[in-house]
């Protein structure tokens, strides 16, 4: 039986969380996915406390959110307790419902400063950070952790118990180690193990891309919530579909027109929010994820990847969907087109690609 849960007095209903992904889950993407339905909690991109506390405009922009997104969590990363505390206070001031501490990002540029998954091998520092933040904020404090730092040092259960003792009110586990990065499969049995030893809600993350996988994870682990990241890039309706299944409704199946419209809607949101070239870059990224598995999708992604203006991208979208709707083959830029894919982005590693 899948049911909603609470982080203190905040209902997470349905118990489905849009996982934070740097360079992906900005205000436009969250708005897009939230409006499809089924998202119980949205989370910002992970935000540098060094940037936030030094008034970096990019970091401050990353904290923006729409009222209809609530409940909304700001996720921060860093290794300095004082700056983490200050950033927590800033998140509360801008109206975030929850503050989430990233203890999972494996990117070297994050780990070398003691942040992200670097905190998994420095529990003393993690304890100091969490206690400092907890003293400074009144909104719930949550953490997102990994299985461990090295493959031979799996310590997620101990990290979770420490976080709970420091006042964390929700623990999310991505069941890969820092050493694994995004290779292999996430270990969801660790979610079950954590759930057995802490009293706060526990959610799991990793490799959920279908309704069946989500239900299997709830069933196998007894977890309170499921986080979905890359699965939402490929299918922005996945939350709605899982919610339909939870309530025994007919599962929503997007039409070809829905798929065309969501690309156009996202591109329009991006153009409202950022300079044209940045919007084009983000669009190439989503189009790459979103059209995997569609007929002629690789040729379409290549055509979009080679586009350099708003008009070109809009033209490519029209050409592609008109051809598919009419049952015609789509040739992209020509019969001998060499397939080129936009870089596949992996959570916090994405920041290195897009920043």
C-alpha positions in Angstrom: 0.0 0.0 0.0 1.6 3.2 -1.2 0.6 6.3 0.8 1.7 9.8 1.5 4.1 10.7 4.3 5.0 13.7 6.3 8.3 15.6 6.9 7.3 17.1 10.2 4.0 18.8 9.3 4.5 18.9 5.6 2.5 16.4 3.5 4.4 14.7 0.7 1.5 13.6 -1.3 1.9 11.6 -3.5 5.2 10.2 -2.0 7.1 11.0 -5.1 10.0 13.5 -5.2 11.6 15.1 -8.2 15.2 14.4 -7.5 17.6 17.4 -7.6 19.8 17.4 -10.6 22.3 20.2 -11.2 21.9 21.9 -14.6 18.5 20.2 -15.0 16.0 20.8 -12.1 16.0 24.6 -12.4 12.8 26.7 -12.0 11.7 26.0 -15.6 12.1 22.2 -15.5 10.5 21.9 -12.1 7.6 24.1 -13.3 7.2 21.9 -16.4 7.1 18.6 -14.4 5.1 19.9 -11.5 2.4 21.0 -13.9 2.1 17.5 -15.4 1.0 16.3 -11.9 2.0 13.7 -9.4 5.0 15.4 -7.8 4.8 15.5 -4.0 8.0 17.5 -3.4 10.3 19.5 -5.7 13.9 20.2 -4.9 16.2 22.9 -6.3 19.4 22.2 -8.1 22.1 21.7 -5.5 23.4 25.1 -4.6 26.9 26.1 -3.6 27.0 27.7 -0.1 30.2 29.4 -1.2 28.3 31.1 -3.9 25.2 31.8 -1.8 27.1 33.3 1.1 29.3 35.5 -1.2 26.2 36.9 -3.0 26.9 35.1 -6.3 24.0 36.0 -8.6 23.8 32.5 -10.2 23.6 30.8 -6.8 20.8 33.2 -5.6 18.9 32.6 -8.9 19.0 28.9 -8.2 16.8 29.4 -5.1 13.9 30.9 -7.0 10.7 28.9 -7.0 7.0 29.3 -7.9 4.3 29.1 -5.2 2.5 26.3 -7.0 5.7 24.1 -6.5 5.2 23.9 -2.8 6.2 21.9 -0.9 9.7 23.0 -2.1 13.1 22.2 -0.7 16.4 24.0 -1.3 19.4 21.7 -1.5 22.8 23.1 -0.5 26.3 21.7 -0.6 29.6 22.7 1.0 32.1 21.7 3.6 32.3 24.7 5.9 29.9 24.6 8.8 29.6 28.3 9.2 28.7 28.9 5.5 26.3 25.9 5.5 24.6 27.5 8.5 24.4 30.9 6.7 23.0 29.3 3.6 20.4 27.4 5.6 19.2 30.7 7.0 19.1 32.2 3.5 16.9 29.3 2.3 14.5 29.8 5.1 14.3 33.6 4.5 13.3 33.1 0.8 10.4 30.9 1.9 11.7 27.3 1.3 9.6 24.7 3.1 12.5 22.4 3.7 16.3 22.6 3.7 18.2 19.6 2.3 21.9 18.9 2.7 23.7 17.2 -0.1 25.9 14.4 1.2 26.0 12.5 -2.1 27.4 14.4 -5.0 30.5 12.5 -6.3 31.9 15.4 -8.5 35.6 15.9 -7.6 35.3 19.7 -7.5 32.7 19.3 -4.8 34.3 16.5 -2.8 37.8 18.1 -2.7 36.3 21.0 -0.6 34.7 18.5 1.9 31.2 18.8 0.5 28.9 16.3 -1.2 29.9 12.7 -0.7 33.1 13.9 1.0 31.0 14.2 4.1 30.4 10.4 4.0 34.0 9.8 5.1 34.1 12.7 7.6 31.3 12.1 10.0 32.8 14.5 12.5 32.5 17.4 10.0 29.0 16.2 8.9 27.8 16.2 12.5 29.2 19.7 13.1 27.5 21.0 9.9 24.1 19.4 10.7 24.1 20.7 14.3 25.1 24.2 13.2 22.3 24.3 10.7 19.7 22.8 13.0 20.4 25.5 15.6 19.9 28.2 13.0 16.7 27.2 11.1 13.1 26.4 12.1 12.1 24.7 8.8 12.7 20.9 8.6 16.3 19.8 7.9 16.7 16.8 5.6 19.7 15.0 4.0 20.5 13.1 0.8 23.3 10.6 1.2 25.0 7.8 -0.8 25.8 4.2 0.1 29.3 5.2 1.1 32.5 6.8 -0.2 34.4 3.8 -1.4 32.8 0.5 -2.5 34.5 -1.2 0.5 33.3 1.4 3.0 29.5 1.1 2.8 28.3 3.2 5.7 24.9 4.5 4.7 23.2 3.1 7.8 25.7 4.8 10.2 25.4 8.0 8.2 21.6 7.9 8.5 21.7 7.2 12.2 24.1 10.2 12.7 21.8 12.5 10.6 18.8 11.5 12.6 20.6 12.1 15.9 21.6 15.6 14.6 17.9 16.4 13.9 17.4 15.4 10.3 13.7 14.8 9.6 14.0 12.9 6.3 16.7 10.8 4.8 17.0 10.1 1.1 19.5 7.5 -0.1 21.0 7.1 -3.5 22.2 3.5 -3.3 25.5 3.9 -5.2 28.9 4.8 -3.6 30.9 7.9 -4.5 33.4 5.6 -6.2 30.7 4.1 -8.4 29.5 7.5 -9.5 26.5 6.6 -11.8 27.8 3.2 -12.9 26.2 -0.1 -12.1 22.9 -0.3 -10.2 21.7 1.4 -7.1 21.5 -0.8 -4.0 18.0 -0.4 -2.7 18.4 -3.0 0.0 20.3 -0.3 1.9 17.1 1.8 1.9 15.4 -1.1 3.6 18.2 -1.4 6.2 18.0 2.4 7.0 14.2 2.2 7.3 14.6 -0.5 9.9 16.9 1.6 12.2 15.6 5.2 12.1 12.3 6.6 13.0 12.2 9.5 10.5 10.8 9.0 6.9 13.2 7.3 4.5 13.2 7.6 0.7 15.2 5.9 -2.0 16.7 7.1 -5.3 18.3 5.4 -8.3 17.2 3.7 -11.5 13.4 4.3 -11.2 12.2 4.9 -14.8 8.8 3.0 -14.8 5.7 2.6 -12.8 6.6 -1.0 -12.1 10.0 -0.2 -10.8 8.5 2.5 -8.4 6.0 0.0 -7.0 8.7 -2.7 -6.6 10.9 -0.3 -4.7 8.1 0.6 -2.3 7.2 -3.0 -1.8 10.8 -4.4 -1.4 12.1 -1.7 1.0 9.1 -0.3 2.9 10.4 3.1 2.0 8.2 6.2 2.5 9.1 7.9 -0.7 10.8 7.4 -4.1 12.9 10.0 -5.8 13.0 10.2 -9.6 15.5 12.2 -11.6 16.7 11.0 -15.0 13.5 9.1 -15.4 11.6 12.4 -15.4 13.9 13.8 -18.1 13.0 10.9 -20.3 9.3 11.0 -19.3 8.0 14.1 -17.6 4.6 12.4 -17.0 6.1 9.6 -14.9 4.9 11.1 -11.6 1.4 11.5 -12.9 1.4 7.9 -14.2 2.6 6.5 -10.9 0.0 8.5 -9.0 -2.7 7.2 -11.4 -1.5 3.7 -10.6 -1.5 4.4 -6.8 -5.2 5.5 -7.0 -6.3 2.7 -9.4 -7.0 5.2 -12.3 -6.4 4.6 -15.9 -2.7 5.4 -16.6 -2.3 8.6 -18.6 -0.5 8.0 -21.9 0.8 11.1 -23.6 -0.1 11.4 -27.3 2.4 12.5 -30.0 0.8 16.0 -29.8 1.4 16.0 -26.0 5.1 15.2 -26.6 5.4 18.0 -29.2 3.7 20.5 -26.9 5.8 19.8 -23.9 9.0 20.5 -25.9 7.5 23.8 -27.1 6.3 24.7 -23.6 9.7 23.9 -22.1 11.5 26.0 -24.7 9.2 28.9 -24.1 9.8 28.7 -20.3 13.5 28.6 -20.8 13.4 31.6 -23.1 11.4 33.6 -20.5 14.0 32.8 -17.9 17.4 33.0 -19.5 19.4 34.4 -22.4 18.7 32.8 -25.8 21.9 30.8 -26.2 21.6 29.3 -22.7 18.0 28.4 -23.4 19.1 26.7 -26.7 21.7 24.7 -24.7 19.2 23.5 -22.2 16.7 22.6 -24.9 19.3 20.4 -26.7 19.7 18.6 -23.4 16.0 17.9 -22.8 15.3 17.0 -26.4 18.1 14.5 -26.2 16.7 12.8 -23.1 13.0 13.1 -24.0 13.0 11.6 -27.5 15.0 8.4 -26.7 12.9 5.5 -28.1 10.8 7.6 -30.4 10.9 6.8 -34.1 13.6 8.8 -35.8 14.6 10.2 -32.4 18.4 10.0 -32.9 18.2 11.9 -36.2 15.9 14.5 -34.5 18.3 14.9 -31.6 21.2 15.4 -34.0 19.3 18.0 -36.0 18.4 19.9 -32.7 22.0 19.5 -31.5 23.2 21.3 -34.7 20.7 24.1 -34.4 22.0 27.6 -33.4 18.9 29.7 -33.2 15.4 29.7 -31.7 13.9 29.6 -35.2 16.0 26.6 -36.2 15.0 24.6 -33.1 11.3 25.5 -33.6 11.6 24.4 -37.2 13.2 21.1 -36.3 10.4 20.3 -33.8 7.7 21.1 -36.4 9.4 19.0 -39.2 10.0 16.0 -36.9 6.5 15.8 -35.3 4.7 16.5 -38.6 6.7 13.6 -40.3 6.0 11.2 -37.5 2.3 12.2 -37.2 1.9 11.6 -41.0 3.6 8.2 -40.8 6.5 9.5 -43.0 10.1 8.6 -42.3 12.1 11.4 -40.7 15.5 12.0 -42.4 16.8 14.8 -40.2 19.5 16.8 -42.0 19.9 14.2 -44.7 20.3 10.5 -45.4 24.0 10.5 -44.5 23.7 12.4 -41.2 26.2 11.3 -38.6 24.4 10.8 -35.3 25.5 13.3 -32.6 24.1 13.2 -29.1 24.2 16.0 -26.5 26.2 14.9 -23.5 24.1 12.8 -21.1 23.9 14.5 -17.8 24.3 12.8 -14.5 22.9 14.7 -11.5 25.6 16.9 -9.9 28.2 15.9 -12.6 25.9 18.0 -14.9 27.1 21.2 -13.3 30.5 20.7 -14.9 28.9 20.5 -18.4 26.5 23.3 -18.2 28.1 25.9 -16.0 
